[in-house]
Amino acid sequence: MRPVFASLFAVTLMIAALAAPDRAAWSQSSRTIRIILGVPPGGSIDFLARMLADQISNATGQTLIVESKPGAGGIIAAEAVARAAPDGNTLLINNNGTIISAILRKPNYDPIASFEPICYLVTTPQIIVVNSEAPYRTLKDLFDVARQQPGALSIASVGPNTTQHIGIERLKRLAGVNLTYVPYPGGATTINALLGGHITVAVLNWSEIGEHISAGKARALATMAPQRIEPLPDLATVAESGFPDFETDVWFGIAAPAKTPKEIVAQLIEWFRAAVVAPQVKAKLVAQALYPNPKCGADFDAHLRHQAELYARLIHDLDFKVE
């Protein structure tokens, strides 16, 4: 090769190398990756994010921090990540609520088009529960009385317009019962109302109500999860209780802004998939009733699209309005 052509060839290779996304350089950079939450610090989402951030930092040397941007049903956090530079340094913990808020409130993000799906991370089962002094032992017991006394019994959850609220209204319609819905701002206030006898029944995360069930203060009637749950293997699902097409799961995943380079998305998938199933992480998550179930990339994208279609249909059919 002649010297002049060799020089031109070398320059061309250098330009191509500089122009191409450098996954290795990005993964070993000193940049800080922010994981954005749509809820205040504390609670299961914060616990999940910090566990994964610590695991990835320890495994790779990359700095990850967790930042809360609560408000407007998660819209503030989702919009912030949707607007962020698509460089892999700003990520969103998304969930059912990210999709529900987008359908009900029409924010400045699209739950599908505004993000690159990284991984579905964990699911946490929803439990239908009554005070231990209540006479109901099964979901059928509850619904039999509800049909005899329309509107007299109350059912509560975090709400309104949450995953749990939509699940409740769907179940009421399927069962043909009139239970008065009572929304509460959080799990703790819902539990206080249940244990204090102010409401008949509640839908709660296992992580919130599990210790009260174990202590005999509350009684589980069914789980809304698609399968029976590990802590209560004898507890029937709603589907097994006469409603075979029913399930309501709360899930948490992670996403990056749209147009994040594929090489960076692949690196993030590798990190988060490994972190959520690392034995020391998985054990701590399961202890909090956060069950790892990593579905990444195209599989997570398919899940998000299915969820968007499902919630759009349910919100329309159940005539949900912003409250």
Buried (B, 14 or more C-beta within 10 A) or exposed (E): EEEEEEEEEEEEEEEEEEEEEBBEEBBEBEEEBBBBBBBEBEBBBBBBBBBBBBBBBEEBEBBBEBEBBEEBBBBBBBBBBBEBEBBBBBBBBBBBBBBBBBBBEEBEBEBBEBBBBBBBBBBBBBBBBBBEEBEBEEBBBBBEBBEEEEEEBBBBBBBBBBBBBBBBBBBBEBBEBEBBBBBBEEBEEBBEBBBEEEBBBBBBBBBBBBEBBEEEBBBBBBBBBBEBBEBBEEBBBBBBBBBEEBBBBBBBBBBBBBEBBEBBBBBBBBBBBBBBBBEEBBEBBBEBBBBBBBBBBEEBBEBBBEBBEEBBEBBEEBEBEEE
